[in-house]
Structures are given as structure tokens and as C-alpha cells.
Amino acid sequence: MRVLNDQELKEIVAGEALTLTAVMAILATAIVAVIVYRLFMSEEGSTTLPGGWKFEWQ
């Protein structure tokens, strides 16, 4: 390990992983919200999720 100079300290950027994690969490929450809405607000229907998951309700 060594001490960084001023130029090297200015080039350090943090926070990308946290931002990406937040975006993915919001996206997953939105997808679940749409599925739950469709499930509870319709009398019958079906949905297919990525990965081969298929749900039907009557």
C-alpha cells in the first residue's frame, strides 16, 4: 500500500454499485407490484414470467 497523490485521489469514484443495486431493487419491486395488481384486481387471467413461470387464476 502507498499514499495517493492529489491527482489519484480526485480520480476515485464511488457509489456505482449502490446506484445499480437501487435501480435493480426498484425494478424488481415494480414488476412484483404489477403482478400482484393483476392478480387481485382481475377475476381471471394468466401471466408468464421470465424463466418459464406461468400463473393462471380463475
C-alpha positions as CSV (number, residue, x, y, z in Angstrom):
1,M,0.0,0.0,0.0
2,R,1.1,3.6,-0.6
3,V,-0.1,7.1,-0.1
4,L,-2.1,8.5,-3.1
5,N,-1.2,11.9,-4.5
6,D,-3.8,14.6,-5.1
7,Q,-4.5,13.6,-8.7
8,E,-5.0,10.0,-7.8
9,L,-7.4,10.9,-5.0
10,K,-9.5,13.0,-7.4
11,E,-9.9,10.1,-9.8
12,I,-11.5,7.8,-7.2
13,V,-15.2,7.5,-7.8
14,A,-17.5,5.5,-5.5
15,G,-21.2,4.7,-5.4
16,E,-21.8,2.9,-8.7
17,A,-22.6,-0.4,-7.1
18,L,-25.0,1.2,-4.7
19,T,-26.8,3.0,-7.5
20,L,-27.1,-0.1,-9.6
21,T,-28.4,-2.1,-6.7
22,A,-31.1,0.6,-6.0
23,V,-32.2,0.6,-9.6
24,M,-32.5,-3.2,-9.7
25,A,-34.4,-3.2,-6.4
26,I,-36.9,-0.6,-7.8
27,L,-37.3,-2.5,-11.0
28,A,-38.0,-5.8,-9.2
29,T,-40.5,-4.1,-6.9
30,A,-42.3,-2.6,-9.9
31,I,-42.6,-6.0,-11.6
32,V,-44.0,-7.6,-8.4
33,A,-46.4,-4.7,-8.0
34,V,-47.8,-5.2,-11.5
35,I,-48.2,-8.9,-11.0
36,V,-49.9,-8.5,-7.6
37,Y,-52.2,-5.8,-9.1
38,R,-53.2,-8.1,-12.0
39,L,-53.8,-11.0,-9.6
40,F,-56.0,-9.2,-7.1
41,M,-57.9,-6.8,-9.5
42,S,-59.0,-9.3,-12.1
43,E,-61.4,-12.2,-11.7
44,E,-59.5,-14.5,-14.0
45,G,-56.4,-14.4,-16.1
46,S,-52.8,-15.6,-16.5
47,T,-49.3,-14.3,-16.6
48,T,-46.0,-15.6,-17.8
49,L,-42.7,-14.6,-16.1
50,P,-39.2,-14.9,-17.4
51,G,-37.8,-18.3,-16.6
52,G,-40.8,-20.3,-17.6
53,W,-43.1,-19.4,-14.6
54,K,-46.7,-19.3,-15.6
55,F,-49.6,-18.4,-13.3
56,E,-53.3,-18.7,-14.0
57,W,-56.2,-17.8,-11.8
58,Q,-59.9,-18.3,-12.3
